[in-house]
Amino acid sequence: MQSAGLDILIAQQAYWPTPSVAMERVQSQSPDLAYAGGPQVLTLRLQQPLWTGGRLTAQSNKALANQIIERARLEEIQQSLALKTLQAWAEVVSAQRQQSALLRSEEIQSQLLDKMMRRVGQGISSQSEAHYAGLRLQQVQQELRSAQQLENLAWIRLKQYVPEAQTATETAGIQNEPSSASQALALAKALSGMDVSQWETLSLARSPVIQRLKGVLQFQLAELAEKRAALQPEVYVRAEHQRGNYAYANLPPINRLFVGLSASTGAGLSLAHQLASIQAKRDGTQEELTAAQRNVQEAIQTDYLNVAARQSKAADLLLNLKSSQELQAAWERQFSNGKKTWIDVMNAARESSQAELAWIDNEIAMLQSYWRLQIQAHGADLRLTP
């Protein structure tokens, strides 16, 4: 960005006169009438372009377009970091909430194992049922260790983007208990004010990739104007002050004023080929811009529909979770009455735990999609109340 700002100043300075100094000393063999005067000449020149066919304007436009490109590149990096941070944060939160659910499942499985061991001791149940309960407890503990490992890895990634992040459950800022007043309800209200086309409009206007490509198009357009200006003659005025003269000795300083015209077609037909090359690049950039716009629209539609779908799914998952928990309690009572087998009880406990994990996965995925929408529509530096 600093370099691009300096390039603009350089382009602006090109409108001003160009000073130059030349001092030469000659040594020739006698007789040389062309150099019969003084051996040393000092010339001071000041040249001002009067008309360049649009070359100076094109150079200024190139510098301005380059600044747009660099600003978009900066925002592109910021957006990429924001999305990576969001991904790492979601992984931390997901692992923490999975651990909370698995800790509750571990407690339930431990209670069931203790109950079965007492029944085995009393001769009511077989040792195989106690063995089955122990295996289920070990399975939950293994899943808990895996979730802890996933959280540790997620913190490593998150701290790459947020070094001051603290490894603590409360930093996640999300409830760990399933509730009817879940994030889904809050996000439903947040999305209700805008349809997908409005999200697309905001994101297309904000997309740093699209802004960068538009800047490239402006840069290439200015390049075309600069090359076309080279086909036009350049008119200039030059003032000179000369001290010394090779041909005549002891002359006083001389002042001159020139009005000149210069033109060039470049080596061979190279200028025409340069114009064709820039136009081909511009056509390619336009196609790339069209593709980038489609990609942004696809990403917005995907995230918007994902949030909407997971909002609808959240209520069903929450209902399924509550039903599984009620079924688990009922199966335990019926087992005590001899109406259900021990496998039924263990399966009910397992299904209850799986239902809670599914609810957590759904809500985390919904949050990710929602905040991706926000970052793409409002920028990487958005500050919103949780």
Kinemage of the C-alpha trace (Angstrom):
@kinemage 1
@onewidth
@group {chain A} dominant
@subgroup {mainchain}
@vectorlist {calphas} color= white
{ca met a 1} P 0.000 0.000 0.000
{ca gln a 2} L 2.853 2.391 0.810
{ca ser a 3} L 4.569 1.568 -2.471
{ca ala a 4} L 1.335 2.143 -4.411
{ca gly a 5} L 0.906 5.532 -2.740
{ca leu a 6} L 4.423 6.532 -3.771
{ca asp a 7} L 3.719 5.409 -7.341
{ca ile a 8} L 0.808 7.877 -7.450
{ca leu a 9} L 3.122 10.701 -6.346
{ca ile a 10} L 5.635 9.665 -9.011
{ca ala a 11} L 2.931 9.744 -11.707
{ca gln a 12} L 1.815 13.193 -10.543
{ca gln a 13} L 5.397 14.486 -10.673
{ca ala a 14} L 5.584 13.518 -14.370
{ca tyr a 15} L 3.470 16.609 -15.215
{ca trp a 16} L 6.250 18.868 -13.951
{ca pro a 17} L 9.337 19.973 -15.947
{ca thr a 18} L 12.331 17.629 -16.017
{ca pro a 19} L 15.656 19.280 -15.135
{ca ser a 20} L 18.957 17.844 -16.360
{ca val a 21} L 22.634 18.810 -16.229
{ca ala a 22} L 25.343 17.820 -18.713
{ca met a 23} L 29.002 18.699 -18.462
{ca glu a 24} L 31.538 17.409 -21.033
{ca arg a 25} L 35.230 17.999 -21.592
{ca val a 26} L 36.824 17.221 -24.930
{ca gln a 27} L 40.404 16.517 -25.902
{ca ser a 28} L 41.061 16.549 -29.665
{ca gln a 29} L 44.078 16.435 -31.939
{ca ser a 30} L 45.018 19.668 -33.698
{ca pro a 31} L 43.882 20.992 -35.997
{ca asp a 32} L 40.182 20.340 -35.253
{ca leu a 33} L 38.174 23.397 -36.232
{ca ala a 34} L 34.958 21.971 -34.736
{ca tyr a 35} L 36.600 22.088 -31.293
{ca ala a 36} L 38.732 25.230 -31.670
{ca gly a 37} L 37.005 26.951 -28.772
{ca gly a 38} L 36.810 25.958 -25.110
{ca pro a 39} L 37.438 22.305 -24.146
{ca gln a 40} L 34.595 22.189 -21.590
{ca val a 41} L 30.859 22.822 -21.952
{ca leu a 42} L 28.214 22.921 -19.201
{ca thr a 43} L 24.561 22.714 -20.251
{ca leu a 44} L 21.540 23.134 -17.965
{ca arg a 45} L 18.205 21.960 -19.418
{ca leu a 46} L 14.586 22.180 -18.308
{ca gln a 47} L 12.082 20.276 -20.474
{ca gln a 48} L 8.299 20.527 -20.092
{ca pro a 49} L 5.854 18.270 -21.987
{ca leu a 50} L 3.040 20.239 -23.572
{ca trp a 51} L 1.038 17.383 -25.108
{ca thr a 52} L 1.671 13.644 -24.791
{ca gly a 53} L -1.410 12.177 -26.444
{ca gly a 54} L -2.766 11.065 -23.059
{ca arg a 55} L 0.361 9.236 -21.882
{ca leu a 56} L 0.693 11.131 -18.572
{ca thr a 57} L -3.007 10.709 -17.797
{ca ala a 58} L -2.733 6.988 -18.537
{ca gln a 59} L 0.257 6.671 -16.216
{ca ser a 60} L -1.668 8.410 -13.426
{ca asn a 61} L -4.622 6.079 -13.990
{ca lys a 62} L -2.290 3.080 -13.838
{ca ala a 63} L -0.945 4.240 -10.477
{ca leu a 64} L -4.467 4.763 -9.105
{ca ala a 65} L -5.575 1.343 -10.388
{ca asn a 66} L -2.523 -0.252 -8.809
{ca gln a 67} L -3.495 1.274 -5.463
{ca ile a 68} L -6.962 -0.297 -5.807
{ca ile a 69} L -5.329 -3.664 -6.559
{ca glu a 70} L -3.038 -3.475 -3.528
{ca arg a 71} L -5.869 -2.432 -1.217
{ca ala a 72} L -7.949 -5.363 -2.486
{ca arg a 73} L -5.012 -7.736 -1.970
{ca leu a 74} L -4.747 -6.553 1.622
{ca glu a 75} L -8.479 -7.097 2.187
{ca glu a 76} L -8.213 -10.495 0.489
{ca ile a 77} L -5.584 -11.553 3.022
{ca gln a 78} L -7.680 -10.164 5.879
{ca gln a 79} L -10.753 -12.077 4.724
{ca ser a 80} L -8.750 -15.282 4.346
{ca leu a 81} L -7.385 -14.924 7.887
{ca ala a 82} L -10.859 -14.180 9.229
{ca leu a 83} L -12.296 -17.317 7.626
{ca lys a 84} L -9.397 -19.435 8.880
{ca thr a 85} L -9.859 -18.006 12.377
{ca leu a 86} L -13.579 -18.758 12.190
{ca gln a 87} L -12.833 -22.347 11.168
{ca ala a 88} L -10.348 -22.842 14.017
{ca trp a 89} L -12.713 -21.207 16.509
{ca ala a 90} L -15.566 -23.476 15.406
{ca glu a 91} L -13.327 -26.523 15.855
{ca val a 92} L -12.458 -25.396 19.409
{ca val a 93} L -16.101 -24.825 20.311
{ca ser a 94} L -17.227 -28.081 18.727
{ca ala a 95} L -14.601 -30.092 20.588
{ca gln a 96} L -15.462 -28.383 23.895
{ca arg a 97} L -19.174 -29.013 23.529
{ca gln a 98} L -18.578 -32.613 22.464
{ca gln a 99} L -16.525 -33.103 25.614
{ca ser a 100} L -19.355 -31.690 27.739
{ca ala a 101} L -21.787 -34.127 26.159
{ca leu a 102} L -19.367 -37.040 26.447
{ca leu a 103} L -18.642 -36.233 30.090
{ca arg a 104} L -22.359 -36.495 30.804
{ca ser a 105} L -22.459 -39.741 28.830
{ca glu a 106} L -19.449 -41.045 30.774
{ca glu a 107} L -21.195 -40.271 34.039
{ca ile a 108} L -24.328 -42.099 32.899
{ca gln a 109} L -22.334 -45.103 31.662
{ca ser a 110} L -20.421 -45.243 34.952
{ca gln a 111} L -23.676 -45.239 36.893
{ca leu a 112} L -25.045 -48.015 34.698
{ca leu a 113} L -21.859 -50.042 35.171
{ca asp a 114} L -22.044 -49.611 38.945
{ca lys a 115} L -25.667 -50.682 38.902
{ca met a 116} L -24.864 -53.755 36.857
{ca met a 117} L -21.923 -54.708 39.104
{ca arg a 118} L -24.255 -54.606 42.102
{ca arg a 119} L -26.737 -56.813 40.263
{ca val a 120} L -23.960 -59.246 39.344
{ca gly a 121} L -22.870 -59.319 42.991
{ca gln a 122} L -26.424 -60.086 43.986
{ca gly a 123} L -26.653 -62.826 41.375
{ca ile a 124} L -29.455 -61.042 39.516
{ca ser a 125} L -27.521 -60.364 36.288
{ca ser a 126} L -24.796 -62.193 34.401
{ca gln a 127} L -21.121 -61.259 34.182
{ca ser a 128} L -21.480 -60.794 30.413
{ca glu a 129} L -23.865 -57.895 30.974
{ca ala a 130} L -21.366 -56.215 33.270
{ca his a 131} L -18.658 -56.815 30.664
{ca tyr a 132} L -20.860 -55.204 28.006
{ca ala a 133} L -21.431 -52.160 30.257
{ca gly a 134} L -17.668 -51.862 30.798
{ca leu a 135} L -17.025 -51.925 27.048
{ca arg a 136} L -19.577 -49.150 26.491
{ca leu a 137} L -17.894 -47.027 29.174
{ca gln a 138} L -14.489 -47.565 27.563
{ca gln a 139} L -15.914 -46.578 24.197
{ca val a 140} L -17.254 -43.285 25.605
{ca gln a 141} L -13.932 -42.590 27.339
{ca gln a 142} L -12.090 -43.162 24.049
{ca glu a 143} L -14.407 -40.723 22.287
{ca leu a 144} L -13.792 -38.229 25.098
{ca arg a 145} L -10.015 -38.518 24.679
{ca ser a 146} L -10.393 -38.018 20.932
{ca ala a 147} L -12.455 -34.860 21.512
{ca gln a 148} L -9.806 -33.554 23.905
{ca gln a 149} L -7.106 -34.183 21.317
{ca leu a 150} L -9.173 -32.403 18.668
{ca glu a 151} L -9.528 -29.401 20.966
{ca asn a 152} L -5.772 -29.250 21.561
{ca leu a 153} L -5.113 -29.331 17.810
{ca ala a 154} L -7.783 -26.684 17.210
{ca trp a 155} L -6.186 -24.389 19.809
{ca ile a 156} L -2.839 -24.742 18.041
{ca arg a 157} L -4.432 -23.579 14.788
{ca leu a 158} L -6.413 -20.804 16.456
{ca lys a 159} L -3.340 -19.392 18.213
{ca gln a 160} L -1.610 -19.044 14.847
{ca tyr a 161} L -4.207 -16.394 13.992
{ca val a 162} L -5.028 -15.139 17.510
{ca pro a 163} L -1.828 -15.499 19.597
{ca glu a 164} L -3.489 -14.038 22.701
{ca ala a 165} L -6.258 -16.671 22.687
{ca gln a 166} L -6.567 -18.462 26.025
{ca thr a 167} L -7.182 -22.186 26.290
{ca ala a 168} L -10.338 -22.084 28.367
{ca thr a 169} L -13.863 -23.337 27.880
{ca glu a 170} L -15.463 -19.973 28.620
{ca thr a 171} L -13.621 -18.271 25.746
{ca ala a 172} L -15.883 -20.013 23.257
{ca gly a 173} L -18.882 -17.944 24.261
{ca ile a 174} L -21.509 -20.606 23.477
{ca gln a 175} L -23.794 -22.460 25.848
{ca asn a 176} L -22.761 -26.052 26.513
{ca glu a 177} L -26.257 -27.255 27.387
{ca pro a 178} L -28.888 -27.920 24.697
{ca ser a 179} L -31.750 -25.497 25.043
{ca ser a 180} L -34.870 -24.553 23.157
{ca ala a 181} L -33.486 -20.992 23.088
{ca ser a 182} L -30.561 -22.156 20.989
{ca gln a 183} L -28.345 -20.259 18.580
{ca ala a 184} L -30.676 -21.427 15.813
{ca leu a 185} L -33.472 -19.177 17.037
{ca ala a 186} L -31.173 -16.156 17.249
{ca leu a 187} L -29.777 -16.757 13.780
{ca ala a 188} L -33.255 -17.234 12.353
{ca lys a 189} L -34.079 -13.695 13.452
{ca ala a 190} L -30.764 -12.422 12.069
{ca leu a 191} L -31.430 -13.898 8.617
{ca ser a 192} L -35.104 -13.049 8.448
{ca gly a 193} L -34.435 -9.445 7.436
{ca met a 194} L -32.596 -10.271 4.185
{ca asp a 195} L -33.109 -12.789 1.410
{ca val a 196} L -30.301 -14.536 -0.437
{ca ser a 197} L -30.179 -11.945 -3.244
{ca gln a 198} L -29.444 -9.193 -0.712
{ca trp a 199} L -26.618 -11.244 0.786
{ca glu a 200} L -25.277 -11.766 -2.735
{ca thr a 201} L -25.427 -8.045 -3.527
{ca leu a 202} L -23.536 -7.122 -0.349
{ca ser a 203} L -20.942 -9.852 -0.855
{ca leu a 204} L -20.330 -9.053 -4.521
{ca ala a 205} L -19.807 -5.394 -3.647
{ca arg a 206} L -17.487 -6.314 -0.766
{ca ser a 207} L -15.565 -9.220 -2.293
{ca pro a 208} L -11.825 -8.373 -2.313
{ca val a 209} L -11.211 -10.818 -5.169
{ca ile a 210} L -13.757 -9.030 -7.344
{ca gln a 211} L -12.401 -5.617 -6.340
{ca arg a 212} L -8.866 -6.746 -7.191
{ca leu a 213} L -9.919 -8.022 -10.620
{ca lys a 214} L -11.803 -4.803 -11.315
{ca gly a 215} L -8.627 -2.927 -10.395
{ca val a 216} L -6.657 -5.132 -12.801
{ca leu a 217} L -9.142 -4.254 -15.563
{ca gln a 218} L -8.656 -0.549 -14.836
{ca phe a 219} L -4.884 -1.018 -14.848
{ca gln a 220} L -4.981 -2.816 -18.196
{ca leu a 221} L -7.286 -0.158 -19.660
{ca ala a 222} L -4.772 2.506 -18.617
{ca glu a 223} L -1.989 0.405 -20.167
{ca leu a 224} L -3.883 0.353 -23.468
{ca ala a 225} L -4.264 4.139 -23.330
{ca glu a 226} L -0.562 4.505 -22.550
{ca lys a 227} L 0.466 2.335 -25.517
{ca arg a 228} L -1.932 4.153 -27.862
{ca ala a 229} L -0.485 7.453 -26.676
{ca ala a 230} L 2.918 6.214 -27.809
{ca leu a 231} L 1.576 6.284 -31.365
{ca gln a 232} L 0.919 10.018 -31.000
{ca pro a 233} L 3.695 12.631 -31.333
{ca glu a 234} L 4.793 14.313 -28.127
{ca val a 235} L 5.120 18.094 -28.096
{ca tyr a 236} L 7.502 19.689 -25.630
{ca val a 237} L 9.305 22.910 -24.820
{ca arg a 238} L 12.894 22.941 -23.544
{ca ala a 239} L 14.958 25.772 -22.098
{ca glu a 240} L 18.779 25.550 -22.099
{ca his a 241} L 21.562 27.516 -20.475
{ca gln a 242} L 25.021 26.789 -21.885
{ca arg a 243} L 28.380 27.826 -20.487
{ca gly a 244} L 31.379 27.337 -22.761
{ca asn a 245} L 31.526 26.539 -26.463
{ca tyr a 246} L 33.560 23.955 -28.329
{ca ala a 247} L 33.723 25.951 -31.538
{ca tyr a 248} L 34.392 29.467 -30.209
{ca ala a 249} L 36.482 30.553 -27.257
{ca asn a 250} L 35.550 33.169 -24.657
{ca leu a 251} L 31.832 33.330 -25.547
{ca pro a 252} L 29.411 34.511 -22.854
{ca pro a 253} L 26.771 32.073 -21.500
{ca ile a 254} L 23.976 31.385 -23.982
{ca asn a 255} L 20.255 30.815 -23.307
{ca arg a 256} L 18.079 28.893 -25.776
{ca leu a 257} L 14.421 27.942 -26.019
{ca phe a 258} L 13.304 24.944 -28.092
{ca val a 259} L 9.874 23.752 -29.148
{ca gly a 260} L 10.046 20.171 -30.341
{ca leu a 261} L 8.048 17.173 -31.479
{ca ser a 262} L 9.052 13.536 -31.109
{ca ala a 263} L 7.374 10.328 -32.186
{ca ser a 264} L 8.250 6.646 -32.374
{ca thr a 265} L 6.548 3.460 -33.522
{ca gly a 266} L 8.789 1.204 -31.452
{ca ala a 267} L 11.030 -1.502 -32.808
{ca gly a 268} L 9.415 -2.924 -35.932
{ca leu a 269} L 5.721 -3.590 -35.279
{ca ser a 270} L 6.230 -4.263 -31.559
{ca leu a 271} L 3.820 -1.551 -30.427
{ca ala a 272} L 0.903 -3.117 -32.314
{ca his a 273} L 1.746 -6.501 -30.825
{ca gln a 274} L 1.908 -4.958 -27.338
{ca leu a 275} L -1.569 -3.513 -27.805
{ca ala a 276} L -2.887 -6.916 -28.921
{ca ser a 277} L -1.214 -8.608 -25.949
{ca ile a 278} L -2.730 -6.193 -23.418
{ca gln a 279} L -6.181 -6.570 -24.976
{ca ala a 280} L -5.908 -10.370 -24.778
{ca lys a 281} L -4.920 -10.112 -21.103
{ca arg a 282} L -7.869 -7.812 -20.478
{ca asp a 283} L -10.246 -10.299 -22.085
{ca gly a 284} L -8.822 -13.008 -19.845
{ca thr a 285} L -9.236 -10.829 -16.746
{ca gln a 286} L -12.864 -10.161 -17.689
{ca glu a 287} L -13.509 -13.907 -17.887
{ca glu a 288} L -11.777 -14.378 -14.545
{ca leu a 289} L -13.970 -11.647 -13.032
{ca thr a 290} L -17.111 -13.368 -14.313
{ca ala a 291} L -15.952 -16.656 -12.793
{ca ala a 292} L -15.140 -14.941 -9.473
{ca gln a 293} L -18.634 -13.431 -9.346
{ca arg a 294} L -20.168 -16.864 -9.911
{ca asn a 295} L -17.975 -18.321 -7.148
{ca val a 296} L -19.079 -15.652 -4.672
{ca gln a 297} L -22.738 -16.194 -5.549
{ca glu a 298} L -22.354 -19.948 -5.171
{ca ala a 299} L -20.647 -19.582 -1.786
{ca ile a 300} L -23.333 -17.201 -0.516
{ca gln a 301} L -26.180 -19.406 -1.742
{ca thr a 302} L -24.550 -22.478 -0.193
{ca asp a 303} L -24.054 -20.859 3.217
{ca tyr a 304} L -27.483 -19.207 3.197
{ca leu a 305} L -29.269 -22.435 2.327
{ca asn a 306} L -27.137 -24.342 4.829
{ca val a 307} L -28.124 -21.952 7.628
{ca ala a 308} L -31.787 -22.201 6.657
{ca ala a 309} L -31.665 -25.997 6.408
{ca arg a 310} L -29.895 -26.397 9.724
{ca gln a 311} L -32.316 -24.001 11.382
{ca ser a 312} L -35.147 -26.281 10.312
{ca lys a 313} L -33.190 -29.339 11.397
{ca ala a 314} L -32.303 -27.858 14.803
{ca ala a 315} L -35.839 -28.102 16.169
{ca asp a 316} L -36.138 -31.758 15.088
{ca leu a 317} L -32.746 -32.624 16.568
{ca leu a 318} L -33.628 -30.929 19.848
{ca leu a 319} L -36.923 -32.795 19.977
{ca asn a 320} L -35.127 -36.057 19.177
{ca leu a 321} L -32.619 -35.372 21.940
{ca lys a 322} L -35.307 -34.777 24.549
{ca ser a 323} L -37.187 -37.852 23.377
{ca ser a 324} L -34.014 -39.963 23.590
{ca gln a 325} L -33.339 -38.751 27.111
{ca glu a 326} L -36.905 -39.508 28.199
{ca leu a 327} L -36.730 -42.922 26.493
{ca gln a 328} L -33.473 -43.697 28.264
{ca ala a 329} L -35.011 -42.968 31.663
{ca ala a 330} L -38.105 -45.011 30.786
{ca trp a 331} L -36.036 -47.983 29.599
{ca glu a 332} L -34.101 -48.013 32.874
{ca arg a 333} L -37.342 -48.160 34.848
{ca gln a 334} L -38.750 -50.903 32.637
{ca phe a 335} L -35.495 -52.878 32.938
{ca ser a 336} L -35.906 -52.858 36.710
{ca asn a 337} L -39.427 -54.208 36.187
{ca gly a 338} L -38.159 -56.901 33.827
{ca lys a 339} L -39.834 -55.433 30.720
{ca lys a 340} L -36.611 -54.375 28.916
{ca thr a 341} L -33.257 -56.073 28.474
{ca trp a 342} L -29.931 -54.626 29.556
{ca ile a 343} L -28.956 -54.191 25.904
{ca asp a 344} L -32.058 -52.009 25.427
{ca val a 345} L -30.943 -49.798 28.313
{ca met a 346} L -27.388 -49.500 27.000
{ca asn a 347} L -28.590 -48.748 23.476
{ca ala a 348} L -30.940 -46.058 24.786
{ca ala a 349} L -28.068 -44.384 26.639
{ca arg a 350} L -25.930 -44.566 23.532
{ca glu a 351} L -28.669 -43.109 21.323
{ca ser a 352} L -29.179 -40.247 23.771
{ca ser a 353} L -25.480 -39.381 23.622
{ca gln a 354} L -25.417 -39.612 19.827
{ca ala a 355} L -28.496 -37.378 19.601
{ca glu a 356} L -26.758 -34.682 21.638
{ca leu a 357} L -23.589 -34.913 19.525
{ca ala a 358} L -25.685 -34.598 16.351
{ca trp a 359} L -27.401 -31.514 17.781
{ca ile a 360} L -23.993 -29.969 18.561
{ca asp a 361} L -22.609 -30.718 15.074
{ca asn a 362} L -25.677 -29.154 13.475
{ca glu a 363} L -25.468 -25.952 15.490
{ca ile a 364} L -21.705 -25.509 14.959
{ca ala a 365} L -22.130 -25.995 11.204
{ca met a 366} L -24.948 -23.449 11.220
{ca leu a 367} L -22.810 -20.923 13.112
{ca gln a 368} L -19.934 -21.365 10.669
{ca ser a 369} L -22.159 -20.755 7.665
{ca tyr a 370} L -23.782 -17.742 9.292
{ca trp a 371} L -20.484 -16.060 10.176
{ca arg a 372} L -19.054 -16.840 6.752
{ca leu a 373} L -22.020 -14.906 5.371
{ca gln a 374} L -21.295 -12.012 7.713
{ca ile a 375} L -17.575 -11.894 6.863
{ca gln a 376} L -18.216 -11.988 3.130
{ca ala a 377} L -21.009 -9.408 3.270
{ca his a 378} L -19.577 -6.970 5.820
{ca gly a 379} L -15.820 -7.527 5.745
{ca ala a 380} L -13.248 -9.177 7.964
{ca asp a 381} L -13.188 -6.367 10.526
{ca leu a 382} L -16.881 -6.467 11.449
{ca arg a 383} L -17.731 -5.820 15.071
{ca leu a 384} L -21.114 -7.216 16.044
{ca thr a 385} L -22.727 -7.926 19.370
{ca pro a 386} L -22.758 -11.706 19.987
